[in-house]
Amino acid sequence: MPDRLSALDASFLYLEDHTTPMHVGGVAVFRRPRSGFDYDSVLSLIDRRLGLVPRYRQRVMQVPGRLARPVWVDDQDFDITYHVRRSALPKPGNDEQLHDLAARLMSRKLDHTRPLWEIYLVEGLSDDRVAVITKTHQAMVDGIGAIDIGQVILEVSKTPEVPEREELWMPHPEPSLVQLVLEAVTDAVQSPGEVVENVRAAVVDAQATVQKVTSTLGGFASALRAAVVPAPVGPLNGPTSRQRRFAVARARLEDLRAIRRAHGGTVNDVVLAVVTGALRSWLLSRGEAVSGSTTLRAMVPMSVRTDDQAARETYPDTSSLPVGSVGNRVSAFLVDLPVGEANPTVRLHHVSHATRAHAESGQSVAAGALVKLSGFAPPTLHALGARVANGFSDRLFNVLVTNVPGPQVPLYAAGAKMMEMFPVVPLAKNQTLSIGVTSYDGGVYFGLNADRDAMSDVDVLAAMIGESMDEMIGTVDA
């Protein structure tokens, strides 16, 4: 019997259109080793490890009349060279050109007639660097049946562990349309409400799907009730176009920790305070009205620590954990960022107070509800944040900030050391900016995914993150 998509995973197919592609991604930069790091080596690496993620050889098949949710079926014509692609920048390629390429690639929807993922090896970067850009549809990355493919190709050893090549993969026969209908009828007899939901989704599509997703978020209801005041109106919410811009910023994890030690709170609070300072400068640069009480609301998914982790920082040293492992529970906060506050220390205290108040008052999203929502797996927390965001951006918040602690040891792909890793978090309807943050090997990497029409100055905002970070460091006594 074919594997049917969950209601939530199917919703991302229904919600998707050309202005809101539903894939998450990443831009990783590698140092090319002497042994080389080319298309053939990347293709071979992925080919040998696809057996670990069988979903990456499956495509979505619709049930006639949408009598039931779509099913995953083996792609009879699977072609790995379609999914693993090669691109190049004119030598010597710079970071700006890489970011422009990433923005163009992320603007395009994935082909729903094929497995929903792509990887691009980007050559031609200056200083003997190579980049890998990944795209994976949110319907795929549920943390149970599939994880992000980046977790499969990265390892802690410089000497790659080459898995034994699996026996020749043979796809299972594709179910016939008659079989799909019969199974849908059987499901309808067992769960008659499913037919009503599926037909409604087919008729009114995205709107019905959002309502359905909203109704399933039992733990999220408390957050909805808490947010009785809509998010402030401003330039971060508006019609979403088809094209994107991408920019990055960098910080050092030790600097964030030093600020935390000086002023209290968590490292995550410091990240939010830095983002707040940058957004304040950006609003002022645009001539927006900013008073002392001006705020912007952020949705901030974050991991929930168990009791034995309570004494650890938000960014633990994960060298003893599996690659990508940062915990197994999450929570999310709606945080009003005090962009009207000029003093960086006071901004941090406001953010720390807000996150602490949410946690203590139960206004955060229940961890169990988000696990139910996303099928949480640590490497897919950015996808989780995007999942939470899609139905609610108009009313609840202005900007999504996903923050994923990563391993504090070097990672390698086919012997090439990964130098930097920038997440690309998709935009929801009427959302013009999302910010993904990932720590890795002592660095903290910000990826800013923005609407091309609404935020032509996203690179200015990225630079202001660096300036805001410098301002915060200046508050720490030598």
C-alpha positions in Angstrom: 0.0 0.0 0.0 1.5 3.4 -1.0 2.7 5.7 1.8 0.1 8.5 2.1 1.2 12.1 2.8 0.2 13.4 6.2 -2.4 16.2 6.3 0.3 18.7 7.1 2.7 17.6 4.4 -0.1 17.6 1.8 -1.0 21.1 2.9 2.4 22.4 1.7 1.6 21.2 -1.7 -1.8 22.9 -1.7 -0.4 26.1 -0.3 2.4 26.4 -2.8 2.2 28.8 -5.8 4.8 30.7 -7.8 5.0 33.5 -5.2 5.5 31.2 -2.3 7.6 28.1 -3.1 7.6 25.8 -0.1 11.2 24.6 0.0 13.8 25.2 2.6 17.5 25.4 1.6 21.0 26.2 2.5 24.2 27.7 1.1 27.3 26.0 2.4 30.8 27.1 1.4 33.7 24.6 1.3 37.4 24.8 1.0 38.5 22.7 -1.9 41.0 20.0 -0.7 44.1 19.0 -2.6 42.4 15.8 -3.6 39.7 17.8 -5.3 36.0 18.4 -4.8 34.2 18.3 -8.1 30.8 17.4 -9.5 31.7 13.7 -9.9 32.8 13.4 -6.3 29.6 15.1 -5.0 27.5 13.0 -7.4 29.1 9.8 -6.2 28.8 10.7 -2.5 25.1 11.4 -2.8 24.5 8.4 -5.0 26.1 6.1 -2.3 24.0 7.6 0.5 20.6 7.9 -1.1 19.8 4.5 0.4 19.8 6.2 3.8 17.0 8.6 2.7 14.6 6.5 0.4 12.2 9.4 0.2 14.6 11.2 -2.1 13.8 8.6 -4.8 10.1 9.1 -4.5 7.7 11.5 -6.0 4.2 12.7 -5.2 1.2 11.1 -7.0 -2.2 12.6 -6.8 -5.3 10.6 -6.2 -8.0 11.1 -8.8 -10.6 13.7 -7.8 -8.5 14.3 -4.6 -10.6 11.7 -2.9 -7.7 11.2 -0.5 -4.3 12.8 0.2 -1.5 12.2 -2.3 0.8 9.3 -1.9 4.6 8.8 -2.1 5.6 6.4 -5.0 9.0 5.4 -6.3 10.0 7.4 -9.3 10.2 4.9 -12.1 12.5 7.2 -14.1 14.6 8.5 -11.2 17.7 10.3 -12.6 20.2 11.5 -10.0 21.8 13.8 -12.5 18.6 15.8 -12.7 18.7 16.5 -9.0 22.5 16.9 -8.5 23.4 19.8 -10.8 26.4 21.8 -11.6 26.8 25.6 -11.9 29.6 28.0 -12.0 30.4 31.7 -11.4 32.7 33.7 -13.7 36.1 33.4 -12.1 37.0 34.8 -9.7 33.5 34.5 -8.3 32.6 36.6 -5.3 30.1 36.2 -2.4 27.7 38.7 -3.9 27.5 36.6 -7.1 27.0 33.5 -5.1 24.1 35.1 -3.2 22.5 36.3 -6.4 22.6 32.8 -7.7 21.2 31.4 -4.5 18.3 33.9 -4.7 17.5 32.9 -8.3 17.6 29.2 -7.5 15.4 29.6 -4.4 12.8 31.6 -6.4 12.0 28.6 -8.6 9.4 26.0 -7.6 10.5 22.4 -7.5 9.0 20.1 -10.2 6.2 18.2 -8.5 6.5 15.4 -11.1 9.9 14.4 -9.7 11.3 13.9 -6.2 11.2 17.2 -4.5 14.8 18.1 -4.0 17.8 19.6 -5.8 21.5 20.2 -5.0 23.8 22.5 -6.9 27.6 22.4 -6.9 28.8 25.9 -7.5 32.3 26.3 -8.8 34.4 29.3 -9.7 34.4 31.0 -6.3 37.5 32.9 -5.3 40.1 31.6 -2.9 39.7 28.0 -4.1 36.2 27.7 -2.6 33.3 25.7 -3.7 29.6 26.2 -2.7 26.8 23.7 -2.3 23.2 25.0 -2.5 20.4 22.7 -1.4 16.6 22.9 -2.0 14.2 20.5 -0.3 10.4 20.7 -0.2 8.8 21.0 3.2 6.5 18.1 2.3 9.5 15.9 2.3 11.4 16.9 5.4 9.2 15.6 8.2 12.1 14.4 10.4 10.6 10.9 10.4 10.4 9.6 6.8 13.0 12.0 5.5 15.6 14.4 6.8 17.4 17.2 5.1 20.0 15.7 2.7 22.7 17.9 4.1 22.7 15.7 7.2 23.5 12.7 5.0 26.4 14.1 3.1 28.2 15.8 6.0 30.4 14.0 8.4 32.9 14.8 11.2 35.8 12.9 9.6 38.0 14.5 7.0 38.5 11.0 5.5 35.2 10.2 4.1 33.5 7.0 5.2 32.4 5.5 2.0 29.4 3.3 2.5 29.1 0.1 0.6 27.2 0.6 -2.6 23.7 -0.8 -2.2 22.4 -3.4 -4.5 21.0 -2.1 -7.7 17.9 0.0 -6.7 14.7 -1.2 -8.3 11.6 1.0 -7.9 8.4 -0.6 -6.7 5.7 -0.7 -9.3 3.6 2.5 -9.4 0.0 2.0 -8.2 -2.7 2.2 -10.8 -5.3 5.0 -10.7 -8.0 2.3 -10.0 -5.9 1.1 -7.0 -5.6 4.6 -5.7 -9.3 5.2 -5.9 -10.1 1.9 -4.2 -7.8 2.6 -1.4 -9.3 6.1 -1.0 -12.7 4.6 -0.8 -11.5 2.2 1.9 -10.0 5.0 3.8 -13.3 6.9 3.5 -15.2 4.1 5.0 -12.9 4.0 7.9 -12.6 7.8 8.3 -15.5 9.5 6.5 -14.4 12.9 7.6 -11.2 12.6 5.5 -13.2 12.8 2.2 -14.9 16.0 3.3 -11.5 17.5 4.2 -9.8 16.4 1.0 -12.6 17.6 -1.3 -12.7 21.0 0.6 -9.0 21.3 0.1 -9.4 20.6 -3.6 -12.2 23.3 -4.0 -10.8 26.2 -1.9 -7.3 24.9 -1.8 -4.9 27.0 0.3 -7.5 28.8 2.4 -9.1 25.6 3.5 -5.7 24.1 4.1 -4.6 26.9 6.4 -7.8 26.5 8.3 -7.3 22.8 8.6 -3.7 23.3 9.8 -4.8 25.9 12.3 -7.5 23.7 13.8 -4.9 20.9 14.4 -2.5 23.0 16.4 -3.9 22.3 19.8 -1.0 23.8 21.7 -0.8 26.7 19.3 -4.3 27.8 20.2 -2.9 29.3 23.5 -0.5 31.4 21.5 -3.3 32.6 19.2 -5.4 33.6 22.1 -2.4 35.4 23.6 -1.9 37.4 20.5 -5.0 39.5 20.8 -3.2 42.5 19.4 -2.3 42.1 15.7 1.4 42.5 14.7 2.3 46.0 13.8 1.8 47.2 10.3 5.0 47.9 8.4 7.3 47.2 5.5 7.9 43.6 6.5 4.4 42.5 5.5 3.1 43.0 2.0 2.3 41.2 -1.3 4.9 38.6 -2.1 6.4 38.5 -5.6 8.0 35.6 -7.5 11.6 36.6 -7.0 13.9 36.7 -4.0 17.1 38.4 -2.8 19.5 36.7 -0.4 22.1 38.2 1.9 24.2 37.0 4.8 25.9 38.2 8.0 28.4 36.6 10.3 29.3 36.7 14.0 31.5 34.8 16.4 29.8 32.5 18.9 32.3 33.5 21.6 31.3 37.2 21.2 27.6 36.3 21.7 28.5 34.3 24.8 30.5 37.2 26.2 27.5 39.5 25.8 25.3 36.9 27.5 27.8 36.6 30.4 27.9 40.4 30.8 24.2 41.1 30.6 22.4 37.8 31.4 19.7 36.0 29.4 20.6 33.4 26.8 22.6 33.4 23.6 19.3 33.3 21.7 18.3 36.5 23.4 21.5 38.1 22.2 20.8 37.0 18.7 17.3 38.5 18.8 18.7 41.7 20.3 21.3 42.0 17.5 18.5 41.4 14.9 16.4 44.1 16.7 19.2 46.6 16.5 19.7 45.9 12.8 16.0 46.3 12.1 15.9 49.6 14.0 18.7 51.0 11.9 17.1 49.6 8.7 13.7 51.3 9.5 15.5 54.6 10.2 17.4 54.3 6.9 14.1 54.0 5.1 12.7 57.0 6.8 10.1 54.9 8.7 8.5 56.5 11.8 10.2 55.0 14.8 9.3 56.1 18.3 10.4 54.8 21.7 7.4 52.4 21.8 7.8 51.0 18.2 8.0 47.2 18.0 8.1 44.5 15.4 6.8 41.1 16.2 9.0 38.0 15.5 8.0 34.4 15.6 11.0 32.5 17.1 11.0 28.7 17.1 13.6 27.3 19.4 14.6 24.0 21.0 13.3 23.1 24.5 16.0 21.7 26.8 15.3 18.8 29.1 16.0 19.0 32.8 19.5 17.6 32.5 20.3 20.2 29.9 19.0 23.2 31.9 22.5 24.3 32.9 23.8 24.2 29.3 23.8 27.3 27.1 21.5 27.7 24.2 24.4 26.7 22.0 25.9 23.5 23.5 29.1 21.9 22.4 27.6 19.1 20.2 30.9 17.4 19.4 29.7 14.3 21.2 26.3 14.2 19.5 25.3 12.9 16.1 25.8 15.4 13.3 22.9 17.8 13.3 21.6 16.7 16.7 20.5 19.5 19.0 17.7 18.0 21.0 14.3 16.5 20.3 11.7 19.1 21.4 10.9 22.6 20.3 8.9 25.6 21.3 8.1 28.8 19.6 7.6 32.4 20.9 5.9 35.5 19.6 8.4 38.2 20.7 7.8 41.9 20.3 11.2 43.3 19.3 11.8 46.8 20.8 13.1 48.5 17.7 12.2 51.8 19.2 14.8 51.4 21.9 18.1 53.2 21.2 20.1 51.6 24.0 21.5 48.2 23.0 21.7 46.9 26.6 18.1 47.9 27.3 17.1 46.2 24.0 18.6 43.0 25.2 16.9 43.2 28.6 13.6 43.8 26.9 14.1 40.8 24.7 15.2 38.6 27.6 12.2 39.7 29.7 9.8 38.9 26.8 11.2 35.4 26.1 11.3 34.6 29.8 7.7 35.9 30.3 6.4 33.9 27.4 8.0 30.7 28.8 6.8 31.2 32.3 3.3 32.2 31.4 2.7 29.3 29.0 2.2 31.6 26.0 4.8 29.7 24.1 3.6 27.0 21.7 3.4 23.7 23.5 6.4 21.5 22.5 4.1 18.5 21.9 2.0 20.5 19.5 4.9 21.5 17.4 6.2 18.0 17.3 2.8 16.9 16.0 2.9 19.8 13.6 6.3 19.1 12.1 7.5 15.7 12.9 10.5 17.5 14.4 14.1 16.4 13.7 16.9 18.7 14.7 18.3 19.4 11.3 14.9 20.5 10.1 14.2 23.2 12.7 14.4 25.9 10.0 11.7 24.0 8.1 9.7 23.8 11.3 9.7 27.5 11.7 8.6 27.9 8.1 5.8 25.4 8.7 4.6 27.4 11.7 4.8 30.6 9.8 2.8 29.8 6.6 -0.7 30.2 7.9 -0.3 33.1 10.3 2.1 35.8 8.9 -0.7 38.3 8.1 -2.0 38.5 11.6 0.5 37.3 14.1 4.0 38.5 13.2 6.2 40.6 11.0 9.3 38.4 10.6 10.3 34.8 11.2 13.6 34.2 12.9 14.7 30.6 13.1 17.7 29.8 15.2 19.4 26.4 15.1 22.4 25.5 17.2 24.8 23.4 15.1 27.8 21.3 15.8 30.9 23.1 17.2 33.3 20.8 15.3 34.3 21.0 11.6 32.2 19.0 9.1 33.3 17.6 5.8 31.8 16.4 2.6 33.9 14.1 0.4 36.9 15.4 2.3 36.2 19.1 1.8 35.9 21.1 4.9 32.7 23.2 5.3 33.7 26.8 6.1 30.3 28.4 6.4 26.7 27.4 6.4 23.8 29.9 5.7 20.2 28.7 6.0 17.5 29.9 3.5 14.1 30.0 5.1 11.1 30.4 2.8 8.7 33.3 2.9 5.0 32.9 3.7 2.3 34.8 2.0 2.6 38.5 2.5 5.9 38.1 4.2 8.9 40.0 2.9 11.7 38.8 5.1 12.8 35.6 6.9 16.0 35.2 8.9 17.7 31.9 9.5 20.5 31.7 12.0 22.8 28.7 12.4 25.9 28.3 14.7 28.7 26.1 13.4 32.3 25.5 14.5 32.6 28.7 16.5 30.7 30.9 14.0 27.2 32.2 13.8 25.7 32.5 10.3 22.7 34.6 9.3 20.8 33.9 6.1 18.4 36.7 5.0 15.8 35.6 2.5 13.8 38.5 1.2 11.2 39.5 -1.4 13.0 41.0 -4.4 10.5 43.8 -5.0 9.8 44.7 -1.4 13.4 44.6 0.0 15.8 45.8 -2.6 18.0 46.8 0.3 18.3 43.5 2.1 22.1 43.7 1.8 21.9 47.0 3.8 20.0 45.1 6.6 22.6 42.3 6.5 25.4 44.9 7.0 23.5 46.4 9.8 23.5 43.1 11.6 27.2 43.3 11.7 27.0 46.9 13.0 24.5 45.9 15.6 26.8 43.1 16.7 29.7 45.6 17.1 27.4 47.9 19.1 26.5 45.0 21.5 30.2 44.0 21.9 30.9 47.6 22.8 28.7 47.2 25.9 30.9 44.4 27.3 33.6 45.6 29.7 37.1 44.8 28.6 
